[in-house]
Amino acid sequence: MNNQLKLLLYIVFIAGAIFYLQDSFGFLDISLVDNKEVSEEQTKEETDEKTEESPVKEVEKEQYVEISLEDGEVIKVNVEVADTEALRTLGLSNRRYLGDYDGMLFVFGENVNYPFWMKDTFMNLDIIFIDEKGFIVDIKENNEPCADSYCPQILSDQEYRYVLEVNGGFAQSNGVKEGQSIAMNLVSKE
């Protein structure tokens, strides 16, 4: 083979390898397909491929909480629900992105005061503690990811039944404060 053909084959091979790595592992964090154009059929196929043993639940689009502010405005936050020990333990670990109005809602079967931490978390988070009646009882703002060698516990000043984790700075930028109420629209998958 001549050198030009070898070079062309080499370039095609390298491009194919990069595309495969990106598609399989998110290598380089680029995409050749607009995510908005992914069809419902493709999403369903991906969901069907998940095993029942996976501790991560599929996000339901209709799962959200509404935070009622003092001025009467309501802020809608789409949530993933962590209602099992495995999901609560995993939390938002290893996530590199969270939408501006997305979060994770931790659901406990009773009032608790367990500590939270930022282990394996890559973004700052606001942690909003909510009582059984749906009122915010404490907010720990802009918690930073912890180092591998030291990871401090984050404790609420009050017992809580639910915890909402959102991007760091969310509470301050949206006027979310203690005493405000939260309405939950959660759909059970079972």
QUIWODA-V890848 format. One record per helix or strand of 3 or more residues. SS is the DSSP state (A for helix, B for strand). FROM is the first residue (numbers start at 1). TO is the last residue. If there is no record, write none. Layout:
SS,FROM,TO / SS,FROM,TO
This chain:
A,3,25 / A,27,29 / A,35,37 / A,40,49 / B,64,68 / B,74,82 / A,85,90 / B,102,112 / B,125,130 / B,135,143 / B,160,167 / A,170,174 / B,181,185
